[in-house]
């Protein structure tokens, strides 16, 4: 096997692992759809302060569920929050 074939094989295996991981994540996260959590719980899961979560909402980094009124508390779908990696949030700032 030459160098190009080794590289192609390694890339192919890495891509296949990545696709399998994405499928597993989707299956796991889908179990939590429709379960809603508060800003405080999101803050704990993302290891940030609740005010940071509110800032993420204001800047559009996090998308809460629609609220009934402007005074209603923010709620998030648990599956959505679990699918977010904290390092992705820091990149979007």
N, C-alpha and C positions, 0 to 999 in steps of 0.2 A: 504494500500500500504506500503510495507516494504522499508527500506533504499535503498537496491539495485535497486528496481524498480524506486524509486524517482531519483536516480542518473542516471539510464539508460534513463529515460524520459527527464531529464534536458539535458543530452548530445545529445540525439536524436533531441530535439527542437533546440539546439544551432547549430548543424550540418545543420539542415534544413534551419535555418536563414542564415547561412554562404553560403550555396549553392545558395539560392535566391539572396543574395547580389552580389555574383559573376556573376550570370546571368544578373542582372540589370546593373552592371558595364560594362559587355561586350557589352550589347545593347547600353548603353550611349556612350562608347568609340568608338564603331564602326561607329558612326555618324561622327566622326572626322578623319577617315582614309582617307589618300590621301591629307590632308591639311598639308602643310609643314611650319615649323617655324624655325627661326634663333636661334643661340646660345644666343643672348641677350634675346629673348622671353623665351627660356627655363630657363635661369637664373632667370628671374622674376617669372615664374611659380613655380620653385623649391626653390625660396628664397635664392639663392646663387649668387656669383659673376660670371660673364662670364668666367673668368679665371678658376674658379672651374669646370665649365662645360667642358672646354677644357681639364682640367686634368682628368676628368671622362672619356672623349673620349680616351685619351692616355693610361689610365690604363685599358680600356675595360669595365668600369662600365656602360657607356652609349654607345649605338650603333647608330651612325647617318646613314642617307641614303647614298648610294654610291655617290661619287662626280665625276664630269666629268673629272676634272684635280686636281692635288695636290694643286693648288692655289684657287680652287673653295671654296666658303664658306660652312661650315657644315650646313646641313638642317636635321630636325627631323620631323617625322610623329607626328602630334599633338596627335593622339590616343595613340601612344606609350608613349609619355611623360605624358599624363594624367593618364595612368595606373600605373605609378611609384609613390610610396609613398616616400617622402623625407627621412623618417627614414630608409628605405631600403638602400638608397644610403650610409648613414653613417655607416651602418653595414658592407658594402662591402669594405670599405677603408682598 
